[in-house]
Amino acid sequence: MVAAYAHAASKVLGCDPCASEQSAASFLAWLEPKPGADVCRWMIVLDDLADPADLHQLWPPTSPHGRTVLTTRRRGAALSGAGWRHVPVDLFTTTEAVAYLSTTLTARHRHESPDQLAALAEDVDHLPLALSQSAAYLIDSGLDCDSYRRLLADRTVALDANLPDLLTDDQTTRASSEWSVCLDRADALRPVGLARRMLHLIAMLDPHGIPEAALTSEPARRYLATPSVGHSRLSSSPFRSRSSRRSISEQQARQALRALHRLGLIDHGPESPHETVRVHRLVQRAVRETLTAHQRDVLARTAADALLPLWDRSYFDTALSQALRANTAALTSHSEHALHKDGTHPVLYEAGHSLGVSGQDAAAVAYFRHLASASRNPFDKLDAQEELAWRLGWTVDPATAVATLKKLHRSRIWVCGTTDPATLTAWHCVAVFRGRAGDADRAVKSFKRVLRVQRWKLGSSHPQTLDTRHELAWWTGKAGDPATAVAMLTTLVTDRERVLGADSYDALESRYALAWWTGKAGDPVAAVAALRGLLRQFERIAGPDHPDLLDVRHGLARWQGEAGDAAGAAKALAAVARDQERVLGPAADDTRRTLRELARWRRKAGLTDTREPTDP
């Protein structure tokens, strides 16, 4: 900037260009408005400012006749002030991207279909610099757009290999070089040396939204505190991590995110708790390509460790579940083999369970089928096969699930022993699907046997023991004894709330079962009252589209009808069916069950000629 100002001073004022600092000072003084002087209009453009501190004593003066235009990737308070006007420059829209590519290629007598150009724009997330360099590569290489897209998607080819030898549009640096410089600067911001390692973690996860809680978690902070080992080709920074000399706090991890945000390497929006951090896919790829295979494996396990605790909070939070599934899918796509080293990482099971909980049964079956084939050791393979059999039993054929789970139970006995908790879980699963296959009496006998061993081996308050008590009570009711089921569930609700908490899924599950069997035992009014209380609790802790909340609404409507309000039941079930069709899909088992129940109560209410019941 000093040299540029001195050059301008030599042209306008005749100053000596060799005396750079004096000439620059003279130029800035000349720009100052002076009473009685001739009006001189000017505009100064400061392009690609790296650091606001670089402009110390070099800011052009405020003048009614002058304007200063500043472009920068930096964001923050240092670039704000009275009279400033901020103009964010966003990514291209699809229309803009296609128009740019078409114009650039047509000028070189190249023509590509708009659909292919739109797909290319999507591949590079509409980043103008990446689009420009893609256009140059297409022109230089002679490849058609489809071939180039396949090359860009090939992760075995380095990103720099897909960039042109010569740049266009007056560019002076490649995209990867630009990001490298920005990362060096971010790493120099306080807390020094954390931004790079934070971007390593971010590069392994979902570009469209990473929860801040994962990136500030204890596993993430442990990684940030690890000393840096040399620098990759995406780094020329002289700074080494100082974090090895201290522990890293959540606030320091958050400051590292802000440093990356200020340099434009990520978008950090704390107002979106589940999708706090967004990043361009090409930035992620450029970062990953600087890492060794060992570093990527370590990062994959670290990122999985960082996601894992968040699953405990996700059951009643649909948005968080979606974000965690997306991040686990991204992590798996980058380093699946690392997540099976030293045992399949638990985060992979959580992602599969979440698919089932969200009503995506077919996706859950496909997920666990793949996980069973990808698992490396016998224990993990058995876990995945049991999960697959469980999902198939709920979606396809309970009798087949019984046969499969019996074989797996025998394998568990051989691998783990008769009283191992995993063996007892397999036995428990066999009993569940015996009941679902229509043999409730045999299911009850099996649960009683499992329960005796669990109480001896695990204790009466162990979560697995409580699970078996719940299933035993449920199938006792299904076997024709609802009164005994009510008595068993009344005690179980107290025990589950004491051990797991009143808002835990297991406690709420038992409360729902208690209300259901209370109605079956002949007291539908009490069932309605219990389900209304349960619905209020669900509405407090779960989103309105949570599948279990919809199930509670279904149960409440059904027992409302049994209590004598057929028209009210029909109206409530119609609303549940609409929401289930929207959330779960029209083919989901829960949706079809609600539609059958709706038809029954519409007939009872005499509403068979209307599409939906009116207010009673």
TIDREN-304346 format. One record per residue (C-alpha): x, y, z. Coordinates in steps of 0.2 Angstrom, whole numbers, padded with zeros to 4 digits, always signed. Example, Ala and Ser with C-alpha at 12.3 -4.5 7.8 and 13.67 -1.06 7.14 Angstrom:
! TIDREN-304346
+0062-0022+0039 +0068-0005+0036 
//
This chain:
! TIDREN-304346
+0000+0000+0000 +0014+0012+0004 +0022+0008-0013 +0005+0011-0022 +0002+0027-0013 +0020+0033-0017 +0017+0028-0036 +0001+0038-0036 +0010+0053-0028 +0023+0053-0041 +0010+0053-0055 -0001+0066-0047 +0011+0077-0036 +0028+0074-0044 +0035+0066-0028 +0050+0056-0028 +0044+0037-0030 +0060+0031-0021 +0056+0040-0005 +0041+0029-0003 +0035+0033+0015 +0037+0052+0012 +0028+0051-0005 +0014+0041+0003 +0011+0053+0017 +0011+0067+0005 -0002+0058-0006 -0014+0055+0009 -0012+0073+0015 -0016+0079-0003 -0032+0069-0002 -0038+0078+0014 -0051+0091+0010 -0045+0109+0011 -0055+0125+0013 -0054+0135-0003 -0045+0122-0013 -0051+0116-0030 -0063+0101-0029 -0054+0085-0034 -0065+0069-0034 -0056+0053-0031 -0059+0034-0027 -0046+0022-0019 -0049+0004-0021 -0040-0007-0008 -0042-0025-0015 -0040-0041-0004 -0036-0033+0013 -0027-0047+0023 -0027-0038+0040 -0035-0022+0046 -0019-0018+0056 -0010-0016+0039 -0019+0000+0036 -0013+0008+0052 -0010+0027+0047 -0013+0022+0029 -0032+0024+0029 -0038+0037+0016 -0046+0052+0024 -0065+0055+0025 -0069+0067+0012 -0086+0073+0004 -0077+0071-0013 -0069+0055-0010 -0073+0036-0009 -0064+0021-0002 -0069+0004-0008 -0061-0011+0002 -0063-0029-0002 -0058-0042+0010 -0062-0060+0017 -0060-0053+0034 -0075-0050+0045 -0076-0042+0062 -0077-0026+0073 -0061-0019+0065 -0070-0017+0049 -0085-0007+0056 -0087+0011+0059 -0098+0026+0056 -0102+0030+0038 -0096+0012+0032 -0108+0003+0021 -0105-0016+0021 -0109-0025+0004 -0108-0044+0007 -0103-0053-0009 -0112-0070-0009 -0109-0085-0020 -0116-0086-0038 -0134-0091-0040 -0136-0106-0052 -0142-0093-0065 -0127-0082-0063 -0115-0097-0063 -0122-0104-0079 -0122-0087-0087 -0104-0084-0082 -0098-0102-0088 -0108-0100-0104 -0101-0083-0108 -0083-0088-0104 -0084-0104-0114 -0093-0097-0129 -0079-0084-0131 -0067-0099-0133 -0079-0107-0145 -0084-0120-0132 -0102-0125-0130 -0109-0136-0116 -0127-0139-0111 -0135-0128-0098 -0139-0143-0087 -0121-0149-0087 -0115-0132-0082 -0128-0131-0068 -0122-0147-0062 -0104-0141-0062 -0109-0126-0052 -0117-0137-0039 -0101-0148-0039 -0091-0133-0034 -0105-0125-0023 -0106-0110-0034 -0090-0102-0028 -0085-0089-0041 -0066-0092-0040 -0069-0111-0042 -0080-0108-0057 -0068-0097-0065 -0054-0110-0063 -0065-0124-0069 -0069-0114-0085 -0050-0111-0088 -0047-0130-0085 -0061-0135-0098 -0053-0123-0111 -0035-0129-0108 -0039-0147-0107 -0052-0149-0120 -0062-0160-0109 -0081-0159-0110 -0090-0154-0094 -0096-0171-0090 -0079-0179-0090 -0072-0164-0080 -0085-0167-0067 -0080-0185-0065 -0062-0180-0063 -0067-0167-0050 -0077-0180-0040 -0062-0193-0041 -0054-0191-0023 -0039-0201-0029 -0034-0185-0039 -0027-0170-0030 -0038-0155-0031 -0023-0145-0038 -0022-0157-0053 -0040-0151-0058 -0035-0133-0059 -0028-0124-0074 -0010-0120-0078 -0014-0102-0082 -0027-0092-0072 -0041-0081-0080 -0050-0066-0075 -0034-0057-0069 -0033-0070-0055 -0015-0070-0047 -0017-0086-0036 -0026-0103-0036 -0040-0106-0025 -0030-0118-0014 -0016-0105-0012 -0028-0092-0007 -0035-0103+0006 -0018-0107+0012 -0014-0089+0015 -0030-0086+0024 -0027-0101+0035 -0010-0095+0040 -0017-0078+0045 -0031-0086+0055 -0019-0097+0064 -0009-0082+0069 -0025-0074+0078 -0028-0077+0096 -0028-0091+0103 -0013-0093+0092 -0011-0110+0083 -0029-0117+0086 -0037-0112+0070 -0028-0124+0058 -0032-0139+0069 -0050-0133+0071 -0051-0133+0052 -0044-0150+0051 -0059-0157+0061 -0071-0146+0051 -0064-0154+0035 -0070-0171+0041 -0089-0166+0044 -0104-0160+0035 -0101-0144+0025 -0119-0139+0026 -0119-0138+0045 -0109-0144+0060 -0115-0142+0078 -0104-0130+0088 -0106-0142+0103 -0096-0155+0093 -0082-0144+0089 -0081-0137+0107 -0083-0154+0115 -0070-0162+0126 -0063-0174+0112 -0062-0159+0100 -0052-0149+0113 -0041-0164+0117 -0036-0164+0098 -0034-0145+0098 -0022-0147+0113 -0011-0159+0104 +0006-0151+0098 +0007-0148+0080 +0019-0159+0070 +0027-0150+0056 +0017-0141+0042 +0008-0147+0027 +0008-0139+0010 -0007-0130+0014 +0003-0121+0028 +0018-0109+0027 +0014-0102+0045 +0028-0100+0057 +0017-0102+0071 +0017-0119+0081 +0003-0124+0092 +0005-0117+0110 -0009-0127+0116 +0002-0142+0122 +0006-0131+0136 -0011-0128+0142 -0028-0136+0142 -0041-0129+0129 -0057-0122+0136 -0074-0121+0126 -0071-0102+0125 -0054-0104+0116 -0061-0117+0104 -0075-0105+0100 -0062-0091+0097 -0054-0103+0085 -0070-0104+0075 -0072-0085+0076 -0054-0084+0069 -0059-0095+0054 -0075-0085+0052 -0066-0068+0052 -0054-0074+0038 -0069-0081+0028 -0064-0099+0028 -0080-0104+0037 -0097-0097+0041 -0100-0097+0060 -0118-0093+0065 -0121-0096+0084 -0140-0092+0081 -0141-0110+0072 -0136-0122+0086 -0137-0138+0076 -0129-0131+0060 -0118-0118+0068 -0103-0120+0056 -0104-0121+0037 -0089-0122+0025 -0086-0124+0007 -0083-0142+0001 -0068-0137-0009 -0060-0129+0006 -0063-0145+0015 -0055-0155+0001 -0040-0144+0000 -0037-0146+0019 -0040-0165+0019 -0027-0167+0004 -0014-0159+0015 -0015-0173+0028 -0007-0190+0029 -0017-0206+0030 -0013-0208+0048 -0018-0190+0052 -0035-0193+0043 -0038-0208+0053 -0034-0199+0069 -0046-0185+0064 -0060-0197+0059 -0060-0206+0076 -0058-0189+0085 -0073-0182+0075 -0083-0197+0079 -0079-0195+0097 -0085-0177+0096 -0102-0182+0088 -0105-0196+0100 -0111-0187+0116 -0123-0176+0106 -0133-0192+0101 -0139-0193+0120 -0148-0176+0117 -0155-0180+0100 -0169-0192+0103 -0182-0178+0106 -0174-0166+0095 -0177-0169+0076 -0166-0155+0069 -0151-0161+0080 -0154-0179+0074 -0154-0174+0056 -0138-0164+0058 -0129-0178+0067 -0134-0191+0054 -0128-0179+0040 -0111-0176+0049 -0109-0195+0052 -0113-0198+0034 -0100-0185+0029 -0087-0193+0041 -0091-0210+0035 -0089-0205+0016 -0071-0198+0020 -0064-0211+0032 -0076-0226+0034 -0061-0238+0036 -0054-0228+0051 -0071-0229+0060 -0069-0248+0060 -0051-0249+0066 -0050-0256+0084 -0069-0259+0084 -0083-0251+0075 -0086-0234+0082 -0102-0232+0092 -0107-0217+0082 -0111-0228+0067 -0124-0238+0077 -0131-0221+0084 -0134-0215+0066 -0143-0231+0061 -0154-0231+0077 -0158-0213+0072 -0165-0218+0055 -0176-0231+0063 -0182-0219+0077 -0186-0206+0063 -0197-0218+0054 -0185-0222+0040 -0186-0241+0041 -0181-0245+0024 -0165-0234+0026 -0161-0241+0043 -0162-0259+0035 -0150-0254+0021 -0139-0245+0034 -0137-0260+0045 -0135-0272+0031 -0120-0262+0025 -0113-0260+0043 -0114-0279+0045 -0103-0281+0029 -0091-0267+0034 -0088-0273+0052 -0071-0281+0054 -0071-0291+0070 -0084-0305+0076 -0091-0295+0090 -0095-0279+0079 -0102-0291+0065 -0114-0299+0078 -0120-0282+0084 -0123-0276+0067 -0132-0292+0062 -0143-0291+0077 -0148-0273+0073 -0152-0279+0055 -0162-0293+0061 -0171-0282+0073 -0175-0269+0059 -0181-0283+0047 -0192-0290+0061 -0201-0273+0063 -0203-0270+0044 -0204-0287+0035 -0207-0303+0045 -0206-0306+0064 -0205-0325+0062 -0190-0324+0051 -0182-0312+0063 -0185-0325+0077 -0176-0338+0067 -0161-0326+0063 -0160-0320+0081 -0160-0337+0088 -0145-0341+0077 -0136-0325+0083 -0140-0329+0101 -0131-0346+0099 -0117-0337+0091 -0117-0325+0106 -0116-0339+0118 -0101-0346+0109 -0092-0330+0108 -0097-0321+0124 -0103-0333+0136 -0121-0337+0142 -0123-0323+0155 -0114-0309+0145 -0125-0293+0144 -0124-0294+0125 -0130-0312+0125 -0144-0307+0136 -0149-0294+0124 -0150-0306+0110 -0161-0317+0121 -0172-0302+0125 -0173-0298+0106 -0179-0316+0102 -0193-0315+0115 -0199-0298+0107 -0201-0305+0090 -0209-0321+0097 -0223-0310+0103 -0223-0300+0087 -0225-0316+0077 -0241-0320+0087 -0235-0331+0102 -0238-0319+0117 -0238-0333+0129 -0221-0340+0124 -0214-0322+0124 -0219-0320+0142 -0211-0336+0147 -0195-0331+0138 -0195-0314+0146 -0197-0321+0163 -0182-0332+0161 -0171-0318+0154 -0177-0307+0169 -0171-0320+0182 -0154-0320+0174 -0153-0301+0172 -0158-0298+0190 -0144-0310+0196 -0131-0304+0184 -0134-0286+0182 -0146-0281+0196 -0164-0275+0197 -0160-0257+0192 -0149-0260+0177 -0156-0252+0161 -0157-0269+0153 -0166-0277+0167 -0179-0262+0166 -0181-0265+0148 -0185-0283+0150 -0198-0278+0164 -0206-0266+0152 -0207-0280+0138 -0213-0293+0150 -0227-0281+0156 -0232-0277+0138 -0233-0295+0133 -0242-0300+0148 -0256-0288+0143 -0255-0294+0125 -0257-0312+0132 -0274-0307+0140 -0270-0300+0157 -0271-0281+0156 -0274-0279+0175 -0257-0288+0179 -0249-0277+0165 -0255-0261+0174 -0249-0267+0191 -0232-0271+0183 -0230-0255+0174 -0235-0244+0188 -0220-0250+0198 -0209-0249+0183 -0213-0231+0179 -0208-0227+0197 -0191-0236+0195 -0187-0230+0177 -0190-0212+0183 -0179-0214+0198 -0165-0222+0188 -0166-0213+0172 -0176-0197+0175 -0194-0192+0172 -0190-0185+0154 -0180-0200+0148 -0187-0210+0133 -0188-0226+0143 -0198-0218+0157 -0210-0210+0144 -0212-0227+0135 -0217-0235+0151 -0230-0221+0155 -0237-0223+0138 -0239-0242+0140 -0247-0239+0157 -0260-0228+0150 -0263-0240+0135 -0266-0255+0147 -0276-0244+0159 -0288-0242+0144 -0288-0260+0140 -0291-0265+0158 -0308-0256+0156 -0304-0237+0161 -0303-0227+0145 -0306-0211+0154 -0291-0213+0165 -0281-0218+0149 -0286-0202+0141 -0281-0192+0156 -0264-0200+0157 -0261-0198+0139 -0265-0180+0139 -0252-0177+0153 -0240-0187+0143 -0243-0177+0128 -0240-0161+0137 -0223-0168+0143 -0219-0173+0125 -0223-0156+0118 -0211-0148+0131 -0196-0159+0127 -0199-0165+0109 -0202-0156+0092 -0220-0156+0085 -0215-0168+0071 -0207-0181+0082 -0213-0199+0078 -0216-0203+0096 -0226-0187+0099 -0237-0192+0084 -0239-0209+0092 -0245-0202+0108 -0257-0191+0099 -0264-0207+0090 -0266-0216+0106 -0275-0201+0114 -0287-0200+0100 -0290-0219+0100 -0295-0219+0119 -0305-0203+0117 -0316-0213+0105 -0316-0228+0117 -0322-0215+0131 -0337-0211+0120 -0331-0196+0109 -0331-0205+0092 -0332-0188+0082 -0318-0180+0092 -0307-0196+0090 -0310-0195+0071 -0306-0177+0070 -0290-0180+0080 -0285-0195+0070 -0287-0185+0054 -0275-0172+0060 -0262-0186+0065 -0264-0194+0049 -0260-0178+0039 -0244-0175+0050 -0238-0193+0048 -0240-0193+0029 -0230-0177+0029 -0217-0183+0041 -0216-0202+0039 -0224-0204+0022 -0240-0212+0016 -0233-0230+0016 -0226-0230+0034 -0233-0242+0045 -0238-0229+0058 -0247-0219+0044 -0257-0234+0038 -0262-0239+0056 -0268-0221+0059 -0278-0222+0043 -0286-0238+0048 -0291-0232+0065 -0298-0216+0057 -0309-0226+0045 -0316-0235+0060 -0320-0220+0071 -0327-0211+0056 -0339-0225+0054 -0344-0225+0072 -0347-0207+0072 -0358-0208+0056 -0345-0198+0046 -0342-0210+0031 -0349-0198+0018 -0337-0184+0022 -0319-0182+0019 -0315-0175+0036 -0326-0174+0052 -0332-0157+0057 -0331-0150+0075 -0343-0160+0086 
//
